[in-house]
C-alpha cells in the first residue's frame, strides 16, 4: 500500500489488525480480517489485480517453518504433499488439494487453493494472492522444468483476461472452476532444485513436535493458538475461533464433544506457562502477569495460590532452592 502511495494504517485499524503484529513471525491474525483487508485495499487503490501485485512482495519465507520442509522435498509431488499435510500451521482456513487423475486438461495435474471461511465472504483478492503465491513457489521449486498449461479462477476475472494471462504466462480457462493451476506432469514429477534431505527431515520433525498434525483435536488447536496469543487482545473465544477459521458456536460444540471448554483450556495454558516463566526465566512477575493476560499482578498471585498453593515469588524461590540442592 505504501509503495502505491496509500496509508495502510486506517484499513488495518478498521479490521482490528495490529500493525506491530505484522513484524512478528509467530503472530496470528484473523484470516477473516485479512481477507476483508485485501478487498478493501483493492477498492481503495482501484486496482483489481491487487492480490496478484501483492504476491510480488512475498517470498516463500512467508510460510515460516513450512517453507523449510517444502523447499527441501525431493520432488514437486512431495512438496505438494507436504503443503497439504502441514499448511494448517500457516492457516487452517487455506486448503490446497491436488488432482493427478481426473484433471480437466489432458496430461496435467490440477493444484487447487481454496479459502474456507464461515459465512458469505468475498475473497477474490485473497484467492488471487494464494493462487499467485502457489504459481511463484512451484516455479521456484521446478526451475526450468516448470510448465503451467492453464489457470482457472474462483471468480469471474476482475481485470482483463489478458492481464491474468500475462501474469501467469498461461491460458485462462473460460469458466471459473476454482482457483487452480494446471501444471504438466513433467513439472509434477520434477526434482526440487537445491533440496537437502537432511534439512527436510529436521524441518518436518520440528513441525510435528511443535504443531502436531492437521487432524489434531479442536482442543489441541485452541491450546496452540492460546500459547501464541496470551497477553494480546486476540486471546478471547471469538478471536481464537476466527484464527482457526471456525464460528465461535462451532468451536464451542467441538470442545464440548471433547469434554472440555475454552475457559478450561485457557486456564491450563496459563498454568503451564506460569510455571515455565516463573521457574525457567528471570522475567519480573509483573511482566509475566502481562504475558499471561492477567489484568493485574494480584490476579496472577491469586491464580498461583489456587494452582500451586504458593505465590509467584514462593514458587520461584522453591525452584532456586531445588536447583542449589541439586
PyMOL commands that set and color helices and strands:
alter all, ss='L'
color gray80, all
select helices_A, chain A and resi 9-14+19-23+31-45+50-55+60-63+65-70+76-89+124-145+161-168+185-188+197-211+218-229+237-243+248-257+262-280+285-291+297-308+312-325
alter helices_A, ss='H'
color red, helices_A
select strands_A, chain A and resi 94-99+108-115+148-152+171-172+180-184
alter strands_A, ss='S'
color yellow, strands_A
deselect
rebuild
show_as cartoon
